[in-house]
Amino acid sequence: MVGELLEYYREWNGQLANKIVFYRDGVDDGQFARVLNFEIPQIKAAFKGEF
C-alpha cells in the first residue's frame, strides 16, 4: 500500500515528497510488537523501492 501511494504521489506531483509522516492509531500494547516487526519493515522496503 505504501509503495502504491508513493508512486501515486510521484505521478500526481512529478516528484516524490521530501518528508513523509506516518500516524498510526489503534495500536494497543499487545499489538505494538507486530507493528515494529511487521509493518515498519514493510514501510522501509517500500521506501527503498522508490528512493
N, CA, C and O atoms as a GROMACS GRO file, in nm:
protein
  204
    1MET      N    1   0.082  -0.119   0.000
    1MET     CA    2   0.000   0.000   0.000
    1MET      C    3   0.087   0.126   0.000
    1MET      O    4   0.058   0.221  -0.073
    2VAL      N    5   0.192   0.128   0.080
    2VAL     CA    6   0.277   0.247   0.088
    2VAL      C    7   0.345   0.272  -0.046
    2VAL      O    8   0.351   0.386  -0.092
    3GLY      N    9   0.396   0.167  -0.108
    3GLY     CA   10   0.461   0.182  -0.237
    3GLY      C   11   0.366   0.238  -0.342
    3GLY      O   12   0.405   0.324  -0.421
    4GLU      N   13   0.243   0.191  -0.342
    4GLU     CA   14   0.143   0.241  -0.436
    4GLU      C   15   0.114   0.389  -0.411
    4GLU      O   16   0.100   0.466  -0.505
    5LEU      N   17   0.106   0.427  -0.285
    5LEU     CA   18   0.079   0.567  -0.252
    5LEU      C   19   0.196   0.657  -0.290
    5LEU      O   20   0.175   0.769  -0.336
    6LEU      N   21   0.319   0.609  -0.271
    6LEU     CA   22   0.436   0.687  -0.312
    6LEU      C   23   0.436   0.707  -0.463
    6LEU      O   24   0.463   0.818  -0.511
    7GLU      N   25   0.406   0.602  -0.537
    7GLU     CA   26   0.401   0.613  -0.683
    7GLU      C   27   0.289   0.707  -0.727
    7GLU      O   28   0.308   0.787  -0.818
    8TYR      N   29   0.174   0.697  -0.664
    8TYR     CA   30   0.062   0.786  -0.696
    8TYR      C   31   0.103   0.932  -0.671
    8TYR      O   32   0.074   1.019  -0.753
    9TYR      N   33   0.168   0.958  -0.559
    9TYR     CA   34   0.212   1.094  -0.527
    9TYR      C   35   0.308   1.144  -0.634
    9TYR      O   36   0.298   1.258  -0.680
   10ARG      N   37   0.403   1.057  -0.674
   10ARG     CA   38   0.502   1.098  -0.775
   10ARG      C   39   0.433   1.129  -0.907
   10ARG      O   40   0.466   1.229  -0.972
   11GLU      N   41   0.339   1.046  -0.948
   11GLU     CA   42   0.267   1.070  -1.073
   11GLU      C   43   0.188   1.200  -1.067
   11GLU      O   44   0.184   1.275  -1.164
   12TRP      N   45   0.124   1.227  -0.956
   12TRP     CA   46   0.039   1.344  -0.941
   12TRP      C   47   0.121   1.473  -0.932
   12TRP      O   48   0.081   1.577  -0.986
   13ASN      N   49   0.236   1.467  -0.862
   13ASN     CA   50   0.314   1.588  -0.835
   13ASN      C   51   0.443   1.599  -0.916
   13ASN      O   52   0.509   1.703  -0.912
   14GLY      N   53   0.479   1.495  -0.989
   14GLY     CA   54   0.600   1.499  -1.071
   14GLY      C   55   0.728   1.472  -0.994
   14GLY      O   56   0.836   1.473  -1.053
   15GLN      N   57   0.719   1.447  -0.867
   15GLN     CA   58   0.835   1.415  -0.784
   15GLN      C   59   0.787   1.353  -0.654
   15GLN      O   60   0.669   1.362  -0.619
   16LEU      N   61   0.880   1.291  -0.583
   16LEU     CA   62   0.846   1.235  -0.453
   16LEU      C   63   0.849   1.344  -0.346
   16LEU      O   64   0.913   1.448  -0.364
   17ALA      N   65   0.780   1.321  -0.238
   17ALA     CA   66   0.778   1.416  -0.127
   17ALA      C   67   0.914   1.420  -0.058
   17ALA      O   68   0.986   1.320  -0.055
   18ASN      N   69   0.948   1.535  -0.003
   18ASN     CA   70   1.073   1.548   0.073
   18ASN      C   71   1.062   1.486   0.211
   18ASN      O   72   1.160   1.433   0.264
   19LYS      N   73   0.945   1.493   0.269
   19LYS     CA   74   0.922   1.439   0.403
   19LYS      C   75   0.786   1.370   0.406
   19LYS      O   76   0.690   1.414   0.343
   20ILE      N   77   0.781   1.260   0.480
   20ILE     CA   78   0.657   1.186   0.496
   20ILE      C   79   0.641   1.152   0.643
   20ILE      O   80   0.735   1.105   0.707
   21VAL      N   81   0.523   1.176   0.697
   21VAL     CA   82   0.495   1.148   0.837
   21VAL      C   83   0.385   1.043   0.843
   21VAL      O   84   0.283   1.056   0.776
   22PHE      N   85   0.406   0.941   0.923
   22PHE     CA   86   0.306   0.837   0.944
   22PHE      C   87   0.247   0.854   1.083
   22PHE      O   88   0.320   0.871   1.181
   23TYR      N   89   0.116   0.850   1.090
   23TYR     CA   90   0.046   0.845   1.218
   23TYR      C   91  -0.023   0.709   1.224
   23TYR      O   92  -0.097   0.672   1.133
   24ARG      N   93   0.001   0.637   1.328
   24ARG     CA   94  -0.057   0.503   1.342
   24ARG      C   95  -0.142   0.502   1.468
   24ARG      O   96  -0.091   0.515   1.579
   25ASP      N   97  -0.272   0.487   1.450
   25ASP     CA   98  -0.366   0.489   1.562
   25ASP      C   99  -0.422   0.349   1.583
   25ASP      O  100  -0.421   0.266   1.492
   26GLY      N  101  -0.471   0.324   1.701
   26GLY     CA  102  -0.540   0.200   1.729
   26GLY      C  103  -0.450   0.083   1.762
   26GLY      O  104  -0.491  -0.032   1.748
   27VAL      N  105  -0.329   0.109   1.807
   27VAL     CA  106  -0.237   0.001   1.843
   27VAL      C  107  -0.230  -0.007   1.994
   27VAL      O  108  -0.186   0.087   2.060
   28ASP      N  109  -0.273  -0.120   2.049
   28ASP     CA  110  -0.261  -0.135   2.193
   28ASP      C  111  -0.127  -0.202   2.225
   28ASP      O  112  -0.053  -0.240   2.135
   29ASP      N  113  -0.097  -0.216   2.351
   29ASP     CA  114   0.032  -0.271   2.394
   29ASP      C  115   0.058  -0.409   2.336
   29ASP      O  116   0.172  -0.442   2.304
   30GLY      N  117  -0.044  -0.489   2.322
   30GLY     CA  118  -0.028  -0.624   2.269
   30GLY      C  119   0.002  -0.628   2.121
   30GLY      O  120   0.056  -0.728   2.071
   31GLN      N  121  -0.031  -0.521   2.049
   31GLN     CA  122  -0.007  -0.515   1.905
   31GLN      C  123   0.120  -0.439   1.869
   31GLN      O  124   0.161  -0.438   1.753
   32PHE      N  125   0.180  -0.375   1.965
   32PHE     CA  126   0.295  -0.289   1.936
   32PHE      C  127   0.410  -0.367   1.873
   32PHE      O  128   0.474  -0.318   1.780
   33ALA      N  129   0.436  -0.487   1.922
   33ALA     CA  130   0.544  -0.569   1.866
   33ALA      C  131   0.516  -0.603   1.721
   33ALA      O  132   0.608  -0.608   1.640
   34ARG      N  133   0.391  -0.627   1.686
   34ARG     CA  134   0.355  -0.657   1.547
   34ARG      C  135   0.387  -0.539   1.457
   34ARG      O  136   0.439  -0.556   1.347
   35VAL      N  137   0.356  -0.420   1.503
   35VAL     CA  138   0.386  -0.300   1.424
   35VAL      C  139   0.536  -0.288   1.402
   35VAL      O  140   0.582  -0.263   1.291
   36LEU      N  141   0.613  -0.307   1.509
   36LEU     CA  142   0.758  -0.296   1.498
   36LEU      C  143   0.818  -0.403   1.408
   36LEU      O  144   0.908  -0.375   1.329
   37ASN      N  145   0.769  -0.525   1.419
   37ASN     CA  146   0.830  -0.638   1.349
   37ASN      C  147   0.772  -0.664   1.211
   37ASN      O  148   0.837  -0.730   1.130
   38PHE      N  149   0.655  -0.614   1.182
   38PHE     CA  150   0.591  -0.645   1.055
   38PHE      C  151   0.565  -0.520   0.970
   38PHE      O  152   0.606  -0.515   0.854
   39GLU      N  153   0.499  -0.422   1.026
   39GLU     CA  154   0.458  -0.306   0.946
   39GLU      C  155   0.574  -0.214   0.913
   39GLU      O  156   0.586  -0.169   0.799
   40ILE      N  157   0.659  -0.185   1.009
   40ILE     CA  158   0.769  -0.092   0.983
   40ILE      C  159   0.866  -0.146   0.879
   40ILE      O  160   0.907  -0.070   0.790
   41PRO      N  161   0.907  -0.275   0.883
   41PRO     CA  162   0.992  -0.326   0.776
   41PRO      C  163   0.927  -0.318   0.638
   41PRO      O  164   0.997  -0.294   0.539
   42GLN      N  165   0.797  -0.336   0.630
   42GLN     CA  166   0.730  -0.322   0.501
   42GLN      C  167   0.732  -0.178   0.451
   42GLN      O  168   0.749  -0.153   0.332
   43ILE      N  169   0.716  -0.084   0.541
   43ILE     CA  170   0.722   0.057   0.504
   43ILE      C  171   0.863   0.091   0.456
   43ILE      O  172   0.879   0.158   0.354
   44LYS      N  173   0.964   0.045   0.528
   44LYS     CA  174   1.103   0.070   0.488
   44LYS      C  175   1.132   0.009   0.351
   44LYS      O  176   1.200   0.071   0.269
   45ALA      N  177   1.082  -0.109   0.324
   45ALA     CA  178   1.103  -0.174   0.195
   45ALA      C  179   1.039  -0.093   0.082
   45ALA      O  180   1.096  -0.083  -0.027
   46ALA      N  181   0.923  -0.037   0.107
   46ALA     CA  182   0.857   0.046   0.007
   46ALA      C  183   0.939   0.170  -0.024
   46ALA      O  184   0.949   0.211  -0.140
   47PHE      N  185   0.998   0.229   0.078
   47PHE     CA  186   1.082   0.347   0.057
   47PHE      C  187   1.208   0.312  -0.021
   47PHE      O  188   1.249   0.388  -0.108
   48LYS      N  189   1.269   0.198   0.010
   48LYS     CA  190   1.389   0.156  -0.063
   48LYS      C  191   1.358   0.134  -0.210
   48LYS      O  192   1.443   0.160  -0.296
   49GLY      N  193   1.239   0.088  -0.239
   49GLY     CA  194   1.200   0.066  -0.378
   49GLY      C  195   1.176   0.195  -0.454
   49GLY      O  196   1.187   0.197  -0.577
   50GLU      N  197   1.143   0.302  -0.386
   50GLU     CA  198   1.111   0.429  -0.450
   50GLU      C  199   1.227   0.528  -0.450
   50GLU      O  200   1.237   0.610  -0.542
   51PHE      N  201   1.313   0.522  -0.350
   51PHE     CA  202   1.418   0.623  -0.339
   51PHE      C  203   1.548   0.570  -0.392
   51PHE      O  204   1.649   0.641  -0.391
   0.00000   0.00000   0.00000
